[in-house]
Amino acid sequence: MRIKYIYQQLISHISVIIVAFLVVSLVFTHYVEKIVLTLKGQELLEYGVNILDDLQNTSVLNPGENTLYNYANVLGARGISFGLFDTKQNKLVNIGGEISITNSEWNKIRDGKGTVIKRSTYRSNKEVTLVAIPYKVNGEVAGGIVLTSPLSGSREMISQINRYLVYTVFFAFGVALLLSFLLSQIHVKRIKKLQEATSAVAVGNYDVKVPSSNFDEIGELANDFNSMVDNLKESKEAIDALENRRRQFMSDVSHELRTPLTTISGVIEGLTNNMIPEVEKERGLRLVSKEAKRLIRLVNENLDYDKIRSNQVVLMKENIQLQEVLEIIQEQLYTQAEEKRVKIHIDVKEDIMIFADYDRLIQIIINITKNSIQFTENGSIWLRGYENEEKTVIEIEDTGIGMEAAEIENIWKRFYKADISRTNTPYGEFGLGLSIVKQLVQFHEGEIKVASEKGEGTKFTITFPKNK
């Protein structure tokens, strides 16, 4: 069975209100009735004590007529009856209605056990409040006085109070029902917005937002929902970006691998069919060797990247003389730099040491330097090194074409290429080089930054923590 949330709210609120009002009404009615009857008994007790005190100057057995007459007028107007009895339960005086007393009540008075107060009892088929007070002479019980007052007036007052209570209950119930309906409507609307937003997210719309607050749990749920949608949106954007990069990667792979494979296939076919002159065969074999090595570099770079991303790289750190490393880089890249008419300068003190894995350090610096050579022509590249108290710093600065701010943010991404037309480079054919560099620097617990302006060159700054 399906019950709407608003009806569940109304039923639960109404049930609580009804139970609460019933309990309060019963307790209040009982309390009021108890108070009224108690006050009535105390009133009769006070009258009885006053009557006995005034009769002390005469005699209880022969009471003064004036005294009894005065009390008869006062008590008669209030509907109170009273009578005097001796120890043998003989009625000496009876004023007002017929006074009677039961044997059990009289025995308590006669035995001197104290005053008898009955807030509600019946005499002559009428409900009355009864008070019986013993009267003592010289320490001995000489008789007693009994006062009764009908409860019809008190019952009418209690009934009237109950009627007003019922009116109040209905009025409060109506107000509570209205407020409960309004509050339920508000909650249902908030939940409905969440439901509609959830349906929108389910069909792929991640731009939805629901009003949120910290007022209650529904507001906090809305906060969490908005955070979830933001995360889903970011994930979708990341997936879309990854898919775009994958497509670009496949395009790059097709382009980068097709060229060397076509060259190798053509040269081999020419050699097989004796289509290449004898004097050109050696040149053709060198071309095949060069293109095969290029393919190996492409494959190894991808494998290296996946190994780094899966944390399978183990670093063998040691203290290395930085000047020696930079000189090796200068020597290895001399030919490539000469082809672009670029000069590589070294600026580092002989005693500067760096704590790193030797092979990976070479890979980091040579990757960045080759990147600088590629985008620099008729210029210079500086390889600098210095240290402070906690870190060793390497700077690689060129006078190349530079980059715009948007490009700087993307150079660390896998498959990204700042220049789409870039081809035939030993590293970075797929834009993996700088992504690998950043991962390796982070493995060394280091940091890498880049500063560049279009047409003003680029500077990479790498910091490595010292050996502690």
C-alpha positions in Angstrom: 0.0 0.0 0.0 1.4 3.4 -1.1 0.7 6.4 1.2 1.9 9.8 0.2 4.5 11.5 2.5 2.2 14.4 3.2 -0.5 12.1 4.5 2.0 10.2 6.6 3.1 13.5 8.1 -0.5 14.5 8.8 -1.5 11.2 10.3 1.6 11.1 12.6 1.1 14.7 13.7 -2.6 14.3 14.3 -2.1 11.1 16.2 0.5 12.7 18.5 -1.8 15.8 19.0 -4.8 13.7 19.8 -3.0 11.5 22.3 -1.3 14.5 23.9 -4.6 16.4 24.3 -6.4 13.3 25.7 -3.8 12.8 28.3 -3.7 16.5 29.2 -7.5 16.7 29.3 -7.8 13.7 31.6 -5.1 14.8 33.9 -6.4 18.4 34.0 -10.0 17.3 34.7 -8.9 15.0 37.5 -6.7 17.7 38.9 -9.4 20.3 38.9 -12.0 18.0 40.4 -9.6 17.1 43.1 -8.8 20.7 43.9 -12.5 21.7 44.0 -13.5 18.8 46.3 -10.5 19.4 48.5 -11.4 23.1 48.9 -15.0 22.2 49.7 -13.8 19.8 52.4 -11.4 22.4 53.9 -14.3 24.9 53.8 -16.6 22.6 55.8 -13.7 21.8 58.2 -13.2 25.5 58.9 -16.9 26.1 59.5 -17.0 23.1 61.8 -14.0 24.2 63.9 -15.5 27.7 64.2 -18.9 26.4 65.3 -17.3 24.3 68.0 -15.1 27.2 69.2 -18.2 29.5 69.5 -20.2 26.9 71.3 -17.5 26.4 74.0 -18.9 29.3 76.0 -22.2 27.5 76.3 -22.5 23.8 76.0 -22.5 21.5 73.1 -25.3 19.6 74.8 -27.4 22.8 75.3 -26.2 25.1 72.5 -27.1 28.7 72.4 -29.9 29.5 70.1 -28.5 32.8 68.8 -25.2 31.1 67.9 -26.9 28.3 66.0 -29.3 30.7 64.4 -26.5 32.9 63.1 -24.6 29.8 61.6 -27.9 28.5 60.2 -28.4 31.7 58.2 -24.8 31.8 57.0 -24.5 28.1 56.1 -28.0 27.8 54.8 -27.3 30.4 52.2 -24.4 28.3 51.0 -26.5 25.1 51.0 -24.5 23.6 53.9 -26.3 21.5 56.6 -24.9 20.5 60.0 -25.9 18.6 63.0 -24.7 17.9 66.6 -24.5 14.4 68.1 -23.7 13.1 71.5 -21.6 10.1 72.3 -24.6 7.8 71.9 -25.2 9.1 68.4 -28.3 11.0 69.5 -29.0 14.0 67.3 -29.0 17.1 69.4 -29.3 19.7 66.7 -30.1 19.4 62.9 -30.0 22.5 60.8 -30.5 22.4 57.0 -31.1 19.1 55.3 -31.4 15.8 57.0 -28.0 14.8 58.6 -27.0 11.2 58.8 -23.8 9.5 59.7 -22.7 5.9 59.2 -21.6 3.7 62.0 -18.0 3.5 60.7 -17.8 7.3 60.5 -19.2 7.7 64.0 -16.9 5.1 65.4 -13.9 7.0 64.2 -15.2 10.2 65.9 -16.2 8.4 69.1 -12.9 6.6 69.4 -11.1 10.0 69.1 -9.2 8.9 65.9 -9.6 12.3 64.4 -11.6 14.2 61.8 -13.4 12.4 59.0 -13.3 14.1 55.6 -15.0 12.6 52.6 -14.7 14.7 49.5 -17.5 12.7 47.8 -20.1 10.5 49.3 -23.9 10.0 49.1 -26.5 11.0 51.7 -30.3 10.7 50.9 -29.4 9.9 47.3 -27.4 13.1 46.9 -23.7 13.5 46.3 -22.2 15.6 49.1 -19.0 16.4 50.8 -19.0 15.3 54.4 -16.8 16.5 57.4 -17.2 15.0 60.9 -15.3 16.5 63.8 -15.1 15.1 67.3 -15.8 17.4 70.3 -13.9 16.8 73.5 -14.6 17.9 77.1 -11.8 17.4 79.6 -9.9 15.3 77.2 -12.9 12.9 76.6 -15.0 12.7 73.5 -18.3 14.3 74.3 -19.8 14.2 70.8 -19.3 15.5 67.4 -20.4 17.8 64.7 -21.2 16.7 61.1 -21.4 19.1 58.1 -22.4 18.3 54.6 -22.5 20.3 51.4 -24.1 19.2 48.1 -21.7 18.8 45.2 -24.3 19.8 42.5 -22.9 23.3 42.2 -19.3 22.1 42.2 -20.1 19.5 39.6 -21.7 22.2 37.4 -18.5 24.2 37.8 -16.4 21.2 36.9 -18.6 20.4 33.9 -18.3 24.0 32.7 -14.5 23.9 33.0 -14.6 20.6 31.0 -16.7 22.3 28.3 -14.2 25.1 28.0 -11.4 22.6 28.0 -13.2 20.7 25.1 -13.6 24.0 23.2 -9.9 24.7 23.8 -8.9 21.3 22.6 -10.9 21.6 19.4 -9.5 25.1 18.7 -5.9 23.9 19.4 -6.5 20.8 17.3 -7.6 23.0 14.4 -4.6 25.3 14.7 -2.2 22.4 15.1 -3.8 20.6 12.1 -3.4 23.8 9.9 0.3 24.2 11.0 0.9 20.5 10.5 -0.5 20.7 7.0 1.6 23.8 6.1 4.8 22.3 7.5 4.1 19.0 5.7 3.6 20.9 2.5 6.9 22.7 2.9 8.8 19.4 3.6 7.0 17.7 0.7 8.0 20.5 -1.7 11.6 20.3 -0.6 11.7 16.5 -1.0 9.9 16.9 -4.4 12.7 19.2 -5.6 15.2 16.6 -4.6 13.3 13.9 -6.4 13.1 16.0 -9.6 16.8 16.9 -9.4 17.6 13.2 -8.9 15.6 12.3 -11.9 17.4 14.9 -13.9 20.8 13.6 -12.8 19.7 10.0 -13.7 19.3 11.1 -17.3 22.6 12.8 -17.4 21.8 16.5 -16.5 24.5 17.5 -14.0 23.6 21.2 -14.0 20.8 20.9 -11.6 20.9 22.5 -8.1 18.5 22.3 -5.2 18.1 25.0 -2.4 20.3 24.0 0.5 20.7 25.1 4.1 22.0 24.0 7.5 18.6 24.4 9.1 17.7 20.7 9.2 18.6 17.3 7.9 16.7 18.0 4.5 18.9 21.1 4.0 22.0 19.1 4.8 20.8 16.4 2.4 20.5 19.1 -0.3 24.1 20.2 0.5 25.3 16.7 0.1 23.2 16.3 -3.1 24.7 19.4 -4.6 28.2 18.2 -3.7 27.5 14.9 -5.3 26.3 16.5 -8.5 29.4 18.7 -8.6 31.6 15.7 -8.2 29.6 13.8 -10.9 29.9 16.8 -13.2 33.7 17.0 -12.7 34.0 13.2 -13.2 32.0 13.5 -16.4 34.1 16.3 -17.7 37.2 14.4 -16.8 35.9 11.3 -18.6 35.0 13.4 -21.6 38.4 15.1 -21.6 40.0 11.7 -21.3 37.9 10.4 -24.2 38.9 13.3 -26.3 42.6 12.8 -25.4 42.2 9.1 -26.2 40.8 10.0 -29.6 43.7 12.5 -30.1 46.1 9.8 -28.9 44.8 7.3 -31.4 45.1 10.0 -34.1 48.6 10.7 -33.0 49.4 7.0 -32.8 48.1 6.5 -36.4 50.2 9.4 -37.6 53.4 8.8 -35.6 53.5 5.1 -36.1 52.4 5.1 -39.8 55.3 7.2 -40.9 58.2 5.1 -39.6 56.4 1.8 -40.5 55.7 3.1 -44.0 59.4 4.1 -44.4 60.6 0.7 -43.0 58.1 -1.2 -45.2 59.1 0.7 -48.3 62.8 0.3 -47.8 62.6 -3.4 -47.1 60.4 -3.9 -50.1 62.8 -2.0 -52.3 65.8 -4.0 -51.0 63.9 -7.3 -51.5 62.9 -6.5 -55.1 66.3 -4.9 -55.9 64.6 -1.6 -56.6 67.2 0.4 -54.7 70.5 1.1 -56.3 73.6 -0.5 -54.7 74.9 2.9 -53.7 71.7 3.8 -51.9 71.3 0.5 -50.0 73.5 1.5 -47.1 71.6 4.8 -46.7 68.3 2.8 -46.8 69.5 0.4 -44.1 70.5 3.4 -41.9 67.0 4.9 -42.5 65.4 1.6 -41.4 67.6 1.4 -38.3 66.7 5.0 -37.4 63.0 4.5 -37.9 63.0 1.2 -35.9 64.8 2.9 -33.0 62.2 5.7 -33.2 59.4 3.1 -32.9 61.1 1.5 -29.9 61.3 4.9 -28.2 57.6 5.5 -28.8 56.6 2.1 -27.3 59.1 2.4 -24.4 57.8 5.9 -23.5 54.2 4.6 -23.2 55.3 1.6 -21.2 57.4 3.9 -19.0 54.5 6.2 -18.4 52.2 3.3 -17.4 54.9 1.9 -15.1 55.2 5.3 -13.4 51.4 5.8 -13.0 51.0 2.3 -11.4 53.8 3.1 -8.8 56.1 0.3 -10.1 59.1 2.6 -10.2 61.7 1.9 -7.5 64.1 4.8 -6.9 67.7 4.2 -5.9 68.6 7.6 -4.5 72.2 8.8 -3.9 74.2 12.0 -3.6 75.2 13.0 -7.2 77.4 15.8 -8.3 75.0 18.1 -10.3 77.7 19.6 -12.5 78.6 16.2 -13.8 75.0 15.4 -14.7 74.5 18.7 -16.5 77.7 18.3 -18.5 76.5 14.8 -19.6 73.2 16.3 -20.8 75.2 19.0 -22.6 77.3 16.5 -24.4 74.4 14.1 -25.3 72.3 16.9 -26.8 75.1 18.7 -28.5 74.3 17.4 -32.0 70.6 18.2 -31.7 71.3 21.6 -30.4 73.7 22.3 -33.3 71.0 21.4 -35.8 68.8 24.1 -34.3 71.7 26.5 -33.9 71.2 26.5 -30.1 73.9 26.8 -27.5 73.6 25.0 -24.2 75.3 26.8 -21.2 76.0 25.4 -17.8 76.0 27.5 -14.6 76.6 25.4 -11.5 79.2 25.2 -8.8 81.4 22.1 -8.6 80.4 21.3 -5.0 76.6 21.3 -5.5 75.2 17.8 -4.8 71.7 16.5 -5.5 70.0 13.6 -3.7 68.2 11.6 -6.5 68.0 8.5 -8.6 70.7 8.9 -11.2 68.9 7.4 -14.2 65.6 9.1 -13.5 67.4 12.4 -12.9 69.0 12.1 -16.3 65.6 11.3 -17.8 64.0 14.4 -16.2 66.6 16.9 -17.3 67.1 15.5 -20.8 63.4 15.4 -21.4 62.9 19.1 -20.5 66.1 20.1 -22.3 65.0 18.3 -25.5 61.7 20.0 -25.2 63.5 23.4 -25.0 65.7 22.6 -28.0 62.6 21.7 -30.1 61.0 25.1 -29.5 64.1 27.2 -29.7 66.0 28.2 -32.8 69.1 30.4 -33.1 69.0 30.9 -29.3 70.4 29.6 -26.0 69.5 27.2 -23.2 70.9 27.6 -19.6 71.2 24.7 -17.3 71.7 26.1 -13.8 72.0 24.6 -10.4 72.2 26.0 -6.8 71.1 25.0 -3.3 69.8 26.4 -0.1 69.5 25.0 3.4 66.8 22.4 2.6 66.7 22.0 -1.2 68.7 21.7 -4.4 67.3 23.7 -7.3 67.7 23.0 -11.1 66.7 25.7 -13.6 66.3 25.0 -17.4 65.7 28.2 -19.2 65.5 28.8 -23.0 65.0 31.7 -25.4 62.4 29.9 -27.5 58.9 30.7 -28.7 57.4 30.5 -25.1 53.8 29.5 -24.2 50.5 31.2 -23.3 49.0 30.8 -19.9 46.4 28.3 -21.1 49.1 26.1 -22.6 51.1 26.1 -19.3 48.1 24.6 -17.5 47.9 21.7 -20.0 51.5 20.7 -20.7 51.5 18.2 -17.8 48.5 16.3 -19.2 49.0 13.0 -20.9 48.9 13.1 -24.7 48.9 16.9 -24.8 51.1 18.7 -27.3 51.7 22.4 -27.2 52.4 22.4 -30.9 50.1 20.0 -32.9 52.5 20.1 -35.9 55.4 18.7 -33.8 56.7 15.4 -35.2 59.8 13.4 -35.5 61.1 14.2 -32.0 62.9 11.6 -29.8 60.6 12.3 -26.8 57.1 13.7 -26.6 55.6 12.4 -29.8 52.4 11.7 -27.9 52.9 14.5 -25.4 54.0 12.1 -22.7 57.4 13.5 -21.9 56.4 16.3 -19.5 53.8 14.1 -17.8 56.5 11.5 -17.1 58.8 14.3 -15.8 56.2 15.6 -13.3 55.5 12.1 -12.0 59.2 11.4 -11.5 59.8 14.7 -9.7 56.9 13.9 -7.4 58.4 10.4 -6.7 61.5 12.3 -5.5 59.2 14.4 -3.2 60.2 17.3 -5.3 58.4 20.1 -7.1 58.4 21.4 -10.6 57.2 24.8 -11.8 57.2 26.5 -15.2 57.1 30.2 -16.1 56.7 31.3 -19.7 55.6 34.1 -22.0 54.7 34.0 -25.6 57.8 35.0 -27.6 59.9 35.4 -24.4 61.1 31.9 -23.7 60.4 29.3 -21.0 61.9 28.5 -17.6 61.5 25.2 -15.7 62.4 25.2 -12.0 62.8 21.8 -10.3 63.5 21.5 -6.5 64.7 18.3 -4.8 64.8 17.9 -1.0 68.3 17.3 0.4 69.3 14.0 2.0 68.3 14.1 5.6 
